[in-house]
Amino acid sequence: MVDEVEQVPILRLTEEGKSSADDVVVTEFPLTIVLNNQELVTLLCSPKNLDYLAVGFLSSEALLKSKEDIKKITVDERRGVVRVETETENKEAGELVFKRLITSGCGRGTSFYSAADVEGQAKVESQTKISALEVFELMKEFQHRSHIFKSTGGVHSAALCDTKSILIFSEDIGRHNAIDKIFGECILKDIPTGDRILVTSGRVSSEILLKASKKNIPLLISKSAPTDMGVKLANDLGVTLIGFVRGKRMNVYANDWRVLEHG
């Protein structure tokens, strides 16, 4: 298994002068996803839970609907390839290769979604609510979970939660990848995402918002900022969008009726 971090020699400069030292950096790993013997995409990611990432990515792109669609998964860590075979061949996969969108994500995020995906997406109708205090407590727990970030500062994190605690946690060099790893684990372990909360360390752009709404997630929380399209989609798709959760402060950008001041 490839290590998630690596030690490298550095020159450290301070006001007192310079010195040689070792530093810890995250590993950047190219992963190629092959769907039914067709090479679909290569993602730059962290080398952990590659099966979750492949399944989550394919699900986010509507190339997998459920675990029952999967016939076989083969992970070749040495070559950096995950092969996924489905029960029925998806004819759209070949066409999607030619309309790939390089997203705003770090780790060279890739997506295939278009305006038509947004138009056909059902609105999230969940009545799940959360108090401001619960948001602050979730973010506090979330930030303490990321051991690799603490040692390197080089990864994003994502978590699936209920209003009280973190259910699944993931980290990766790409914010999209961290979320797709969450969704992939949910699919393979039959963990429901509806009425849950998605917490991310990264910027909430339109493709992140769309990923969440496809999983019927009503609340999306980030310690970072949203984009204008992210806010617009949140309003259109019924997702409560909370950003800049820092200490005891936060901004609610869309569907604030799910956030209780007390509770």
Secondary structure, DSSP 8 states (H G I E B T S, - for coil): ---SEEEEEEEEEETTEEEEEEEEEE--EEEEEEETTEEEEEEEE-SS-HHHHHHHHHHHTTS--SGGGEEEEEEETTTTEEEEEESS--THHHHHGGG-EE-S-TTT-EE---HHHHHT---------EEHHHHHHHHHHHHHH-HHHHHHS--EEEEEE-SSSEEEEEEESSHHHHHHHHHHHHHHTT---TT-EEEESS-B-HHHHHHHHHTT--EEEESS-B-HHHHHHHHHHT-EEEEEEETTEEEEEE-GGGEES--
